[in-house]
Amino acid sequence: MSDTGNIPESVRDELISAFDGARDAVRSGDTAAARDCLATASRLLDNDVPPGPVAEQLRHGIDAAERTAADEPVVASEYLRLVRRLLDTSADD
């Protein structure tokens, strides 16, 4: 399990929303919308998530989803599912 307890709940909710939006867009073939959602998630990560292992995992997921959104949407969707799950597991404290 990851320790995301240091991420404010409002930021966590916004990240989840961005990842869900990106995943829906990737799955429907709307790469531009997916990239917009990922840009939002990236800004949130840079501005509101403290540095550390969780931030690094989120950054990896965002970068991987950006790289694969157009040509490998199934792979991008899976990365997005996993980063969202990373945020969900923190609620189990």
Summary of the structure (lengths in Angstrom):
residues: 93
radius of gyration: 12.2
end to end distance: 9.7
largest distance: 37.2
contacts: 286
relative contact order: 0.22
helix: 80%
strand: 0%
